[in-house]
């Protein structure tokens, strides 16, 4: 009798997993079933977890990532062993580079088969070691509850990141009476949160003396939920703010102190401000090469204060005068206490001069849709109250330049890894997290095709993502580099011919106009498709798409030689910006 | 420049791979590596000798500290410490050379741990230069095989600061 009772209290690994996921606040899971995760799905079947079946595991991991970015919560995805696990790799690496909290669960072959080249076996922890914050292979069901709690803790604290948990099939089936963790205490993982007070005081002194200060804000400001503090601090010390791509939304771009984005495709005035500054206050950013340009010539007159939660990011790329390791929000709160209100009238005047002289500007085309105009219209029509996902390439940079991000967690973009195919599934995840918000994926005709299969996911679950394809028939950003740096030799970037040498290819002239026909493609999936070829039609198309309940593709035909300007060539100094007008 | 680094880690499977991968992914060669349990059996100590650029080395140290299973990283480059390595060496032997070899072993305070008809195996512990000198001296007799543990090191003051 007694033994029966004890037996009853035991749960299988699959049950413990689901219980622990829920215990850690997970409500939504994106994924794809398979042989090695059947037990988990079998128990999910009876749970109240909201499950989204994507059409590819990469779609699932990006959707979980988009869910995390839009909501601030931890994303969860699940895939089977072998190809299921390897299909997650790109998405996990994307989350790792952009510090996104994510739990990836993979099935594994039974423990007795591990290492035997069993059917659908890969070494998932081995493969993902370099692209996760941490990972686990669960060899004993008695450790499972503890591992899940640890994984969530690691994924969501410090500098967040993805954690993969690989669970062999037999571990999912074995029963254990250990159904709860003992609480998380990892001896080697204690993130520093409160910055060093002495350093904070030195930073305040440096800011006090600054004549030409600039704040350089990154994704860390959004992660630590420090946007309001940042705005108040910038206003108090009257200091202009430029952001990285992932920092867009951390400071309102409609604010007079906003310089927009800096770096390779940043605004000229942001780059000039950085180059002429005497103090840079970097917050939650990591001086990426796309931001700094030629590192030896970056901000030559500036003393640098660097606030970051990751000690390994501080001083990695540039010399830092005052490093402060910790959480941006806590540090800014403390820093604010030592700062006096300031006015930098002359400096702001100089910057405003650059803003007038070198604005972001483009020519509206007569025979094509202008991509920059499309993005301005999305902002105008939604009044900025929308979530914008991007793919990677020109579409991403036009969004960064022309959409005025005012609120954190409204831009989803693969900044670090630069993953084409990220935007659409991420937008699906964001719409699941924020059904109240209009969600757009601004895409190119190249990148949208990398995860186009998720149309089925969006249509069937009626996830109303509005996809705007800026269709130039080219891999636009690569083509732009070929135009500027490779003598217009458009090798393999023409999507209409796929040719290594499109000029010589006869098909170039009489190939079908659009491959695929995105309107028909939308219709084939049961979604709505709209094609526009002129700027006059842009606003109506966006309005119409917003009226339609469900996913919509707007196929915008743009000039194939449209470029993203201004631009700092790779490896050049931020002073050497090319082309003011696109 | 060769550097000795000591990493205190959780005694779990996969940890060594995480640690060594940080070196290999940056093209650093690990000259020697030794791992063993500490007083606390939940922890292990990895001692490595690595060779490579200083700035990359500093970067790797930071990345090591970021690993979840790493408790402490100690760099012995500028720390007063003692270091030792053990070598097992099998040397050819004949009736003629036996006396001379034993004499060398005595001088170096090494230890003969196995003697056969045609060869003997010597255990020697010490710093680099001592071990190297010993190898040079016995080379003419004909070395059959060498096995070494890799360096281990300990700081002279507590905590190594």
Interface residues (C-beta under 8 A of the other chain):
Chain A: X125 X126 X129 X130 X133 X134 X137 X139 X154 X186 X187 X188 X189 X310 X311 X312 X316
Chain B: X9 X10 X13 X14 X17 X18 X21 X25 X59 X62 X63 X65 X66 X67 X68 X69 X70 X71
